[in-house]
Amino acid sequence: MTTPHAQTTAPVPASQGSHFWVLTLELPGRAAMTQNGTYTPPTGTTRYDAFQAIRQYVTADHPEMERATTMFFALEANQF
């Protein structure tokens, strides 16, 4: 017997960007932060362009980190 609300397929995962990134910023002796997310760069985007866009995205939410030193940055294809 099947119930009228039985789910027969797996749920669809949320849409993600084509690349996964991790960025760590530090204000020496004062603060540090690491954030991550996904990003789909426009066609023709260089790694440097992507870094600048992601850093700007992070510092827009954390303006105190605008002058921070980049301690770590990774950008890789978002696939297993």
Sequence and secondary structure as in RCSB ss.txt:
>XXXX:A:sequence
MTTPHAQTTAPVPASQGSHFWVLTLELPGRAAMTQNGTYTPPTGTTRYDAFQAIRQYVTADHPEMERATTMFFAL
EANQF
>XXXX:A:secstr
   TT   S        SEEEEEEEEETTTEEEEEEEEE   TT  HHHHHHHHHHHHHHH GGGTT EEEEEEE
EES  
